């Protein structure tokens, strides 16, 4: 699979992955439910250096329900 790209709803932020994700998952933890506003969130598992984010992102960092570090980036305009 070639590179994958996408954007936020308003188009201010673009995201590009250099290659197919290492893994994908649906997470049902309360942290992901709160962040997504849904019963689950869909996630790509990728290496940090394979992701290219452009635009005025806001960052949230914390710990997930697993205790592992979690970083979330989002568009301040689409929130």
C-alpha positions in Angstrom: 0.0 0.0 0.0 1.2 3.5 -0.8 1.1 6.5 1.4 -2.1 7.5 3.0 -3.3 11.0 3.4 -6.3 12.8 5.0 -7.4 16.1 6.5 -9.6 17.5 9.2 -13.1 18.5 8.4 -12.3 22.1 7.6 -9.1 21.3 5.7 -6.6 23.3 7.8 -4.7 20.2 8.9 -3.3 17.5 6.6 -2.0 14.2 7.7 0.2 11.9 5.6 1.5 8.4 6.5 4.6 7.2 4.5 3.3 3.6 4.4 0.6 1.3 5.5 0.0 1.4 9.3 1.8 -1.3 11.4 -1.6 -2.1 12.9 -5.2 -0.8 13.2 -7.5 -1.2 16.2 -10.8 -0.2 17.6 -10.5 1.0 21.2 -13.4 1.0 23.7 -11.6 2.4 26.7 -13.2 5.3 28.5 -10.4 7.7 27.5 -11.0 7.0 23.8 -14.8 7.1 24.3 -14.5 10.6 25.9 -12.2 11.9 23.2 -14.2 10.5 20.2 -17.6 11.1 21.6 -18.5 7.6 20.5 -18.5 4.1 22.0 -15.1 3.5 20.4 -12.3 5.1 18.4 -10.6 3.8 15.3 -6.8 4.0 15.4 -3.8 3.5 13.2 -0.6 2.3 15.0 2.4 3.9 13.3 5.9 5.0 14.0 6.2 8.6 14.9 8.7 9.4 12.1 6.3 8.0 9.5 3.6 10.5 10.2 3.6 14.1 8.8 1.1 16.5 10.2 0.8 20.0 8.8 -1.3 22.8 10.1 -2.2 24.5 13.4 -2.7 21.5 15.6 -3.5 21.4 19.3 -1.9 18.6 21.2 -3.2 16.6 24.2 -0.8 14.3 26.0 -1.7 12.0 28.9 -2.1 8.3 29.9 -4.6 6.0 28.5 -6.6 3.5 30.5 -3.7 1.0 29.9 -1.3 3.4 31.6 0.6 3.9 28.4 1.4 7.4 27.1 -1.1 8.7 24.6 -0.7 11.8 22.4 -3.7 13.2 20.5 -3.5 15.9 17.9 -6.6 17.8 16.7 -7.8 20.8 14.8 -8.6 23.8 17.0 -11.1 24.9 14.4 -13.0 21.6 14.0 -13.3 21.0 17.8 
